[in-house]
Amino acid sequence: MDPSLLFAKTLCGHYSNLDQAQQDPSKFARINIFFMPLPWEVLRAPGIYSEQSYDHDPWRPYRQGVHRLSRCDDIHIVENFGLEQPERTAGAGLHPKLLQTIDANALIERCGCAMHFRCVEPGSYLGELEPGQKCLIPRDGKLTYLVSEVELNQDRWSSRDRGFDPLTDAPIWGSEHGMLRFARISSFSDQLDESWVQS
């Protein structure tokens, strides 16, 4: 199988950290993550919509994005774009028809925030932000640079995001209890084929 197609099939799905949240509810809220394939025509390239929300509030996701996929040598690149009107697609994880509102001309590039994934064995990947510490996130009135780590395979998505002071490299925010660990609830891989990657 084409390596780009295998990566996309591995990534696309619905993930939940229900087990982690139930085992330690004082440290971990219950969260759903969706990575949903977009029609090739939206970006004129392989594209994905992502959404993260608390389980009790699916209509107000705290993170949404549109991602263009590409590959350079052995690195799978997941570019990151924001939406001018994210509320129009909020809840698309449960109602995919909302994805039809996405307009490629109304996307906002998140410079320096592309994720780079490397295959460590077939169907298993490690991801980190592109080099340069240029993915800047405001938090509590202070600008921080993001460090993001991801482990991905056919069954799981594990991630940890942390923010650091650009001047001192001191940690400012992020998970104090290690990675968030999600199990795959469903897959959208049947929506993807060679033509979606190579059009």
C-alpha positions in Angstrom: 0.0 0.0 0.0 1.2 3.5 -0.7 2.9 4.9 2.5 0.8 8.1 2.4 -2.4 6.2 2.1 -1.4 3.8 4.9 -0.7 6.8 7.2 -4.0 8.5 6.3 -5.9 5.3 7.0 -4.1 4.9 10.3 -4.8 8.5 11.3 -8.5 8.9 10.3 -10.9 7.8 13.0 -12.8 8.5 16.3 -10.7 8.2 19.5 -11.8 8.4 23.1 -9.8 8.4 26.4 -12.7 6.8 28.3 -10.6 4.2 30.0 -8.0 6.7 31.2 -10.7 9.1 32.4 -12.5 6.4 34.3 -9.4 5.1 36.0 -8.3 8.6 37.2 -11.1 11.1 36.8 -9.4 13.7 39.0 -6.6 14.0 36.5 -8.2 13.3 33.1 -11.4 14.6 31.6 -13.2 12.5 29.1 -12.3 13.7 25.6 -13.2 12.7 22.0 -10.9 13.3 19.1 -12.1 13.0 15.4 -9.8 12.9 12.3 -12.2 13.0 9.3 -11.2 12.8 5.7 -12.3 15.7 3.5 -13.2 15.4 -0.2 -10.1 15.9 -2.3 -11.6 18.9 -3.9 -11.7 21.0 -0.7 -7.9 21.5 -0.6 -7.1 20.1 -4.0 -5.0 17.7 -2.0 -5.5 15.0 0.7 -7.1 16.8 3.6 -8.5 16.0 7.0 -10.7 17.9 9.5 -9.9 17.4 13.2 -12.0 18.2 16.2 -11.4 17.7 20.0 -14.2 18.1 22.5 -15.1 17.1 26.0 -17.6 14.2 26.0 -20.2 16.2 27.8 -20.1 19.1 25.4 -19.6 17.9 21.8 -21.1 21.0 20.2 -18.3 23.3 21.6 -15.0 21.7 20.6 -12.0 23.3 22.2 -9.8 22.5 19.2 -10.6 22.4 15.5 -8.4 22.3 12.5 -8.0 21.5 8.8 -4.9 19.6 7.7 -3.2 19.1 4.4 -1.2 15.9 4.1 2.0 15.5 2.2 5.2 13.5 2.4 8.9 14.4 2.1 11.2 11.5 2.0 10.2 9.4 5.1 8.3 12.2 6.9 4.5 12.5 6.7 3.7 16.2 7.0 0.4 17.3 8.5 0.0 21.0 7.9 -2.3 23.0 10.2 -5.0 25.5 9.4 -7.6 27.3 11.4 -11.1 28.1 10.4 -12.5 31.7 10.1 -15.8 30.5 11.4 -15.1 27.3 13.4 -18.6 27.4 15.0 -20.0 26.4 11.6 -18.3 23.0 11.7 -18.5 22.4 15.4 -19.9 19.0 16.1 -18.9 17.6 12.7 -17.5 14.6 14.4 -21.0 13.4 15.1 -22.6 15.1 12.0 -20.3 14.8 9.0 -22.6 16.9 6.8 -21.2 20.0 8.6 -17.9 19.4 6.7 -19.6 20.7 3.6 -19.4 24.2 5.0 -15.6 24.2 4.9 -14.2 26.8 2.4 -10.5 26.5 1.5 -10.4 30.2 0.9 -11.4 30.9 4.5 -8.6 28.9 6.2 -6.0 30.5 8.3 -2.5 29.0 8.1 -1.0 28.2 11.5 2.6 28.9 10.6 5.3 26.8 12.3 2.6 24.3 13.5 2.9 21.4 11.0 3.3 18.0 12.6 5.9 15.6 11.3 5.3 11.9 11.6 7.9 9.1 11.1 7.0 5.5 10.6 8.6 3.3 13.3 7.1 0.1 12.0 4.2 -0.6 9.6 1.1 1.2 10.9 2.9 2.8 13.8 4.1 6.4 13.9 5.8 9.0 16.1 4.9 12.6 15.6 6.3 16.0 16.7 6.1 19.6 15.7 8.2 20.8 12.8 11.6 22.1 14.0 12.1 25.8 15.0 9.8 26.4 18.1 7.7 28.7 15.9 4.2 27.4 16.8 3.2 30.2 19.2 0.2 29.9 21.5 -1.1 32.7 23.7 -1.9 31.4 27.2 -3.0 33.6 30.2 -1.8 36.8 28.5 1.6 35.3 27.7 3.0 34.0 24.4 4.4 30.4 24.6 5.8 28.0 22.0 4.2 24.6 21.7 5.9 21.3 22.0 3.6 18.4 20.8 4.3 14.7 21.0 2.2 12.0 19.4 2.2 8.2 19.3 -0.1 6.7 16.7 -1.0 3.2 15.6 -3.9 1.1 14.3 -5.5 1.1 17.8 -4.4 4.2 19.7 -3.6 7.9 19.7 -1.5 9.2 22.5 -0.5 12.8 22.8 0.9 15.5 25.1 1.0 19.2 24.4 3.1 21.6 26.5 3.8 25.3 26.3 7.2 26.9 27.1 8.5 30.5 27.6 10.2 31.6 24.3 12.9 33.5 26.3 13.7 31.1 29.1 12.4 27.7 27.8 10.6 27.3 31.2 7.4 25.2 31.1 4.3 27.4 31.4 1.4 25.0 30.7 0.5 21.5 29.7 -0.3 18.1 31.1 1.3 17.4 34.5 0.2 13.8 34.4 1.8 12.5 31.2 0.2 11.7 27.9 -3.4 11.6 27.1 -4.2 8.1 25.9 -7.0 7.4 23.5 -8.4 4.2 22.1 -9.8 4.1 18.6 -13.6 3.8 18.7 -14.1 3.7 14.9 -12.2 4.1 11.7 -12.9 6.1 8.6 -10.3 4.3 6.5 -12.9 2.8 4.2 -13.5 6.3 2.8 -9.9 6.5 1.5 -8.3 5.0 -1.5 -5.3 5.5 -3.9 -7.2 8.2 -5.9 -7.7 10.3 -2.7 -3.9 10.4 -2.2 -2.8 10.7 -5.8 -5.4 12.9 -7.5 
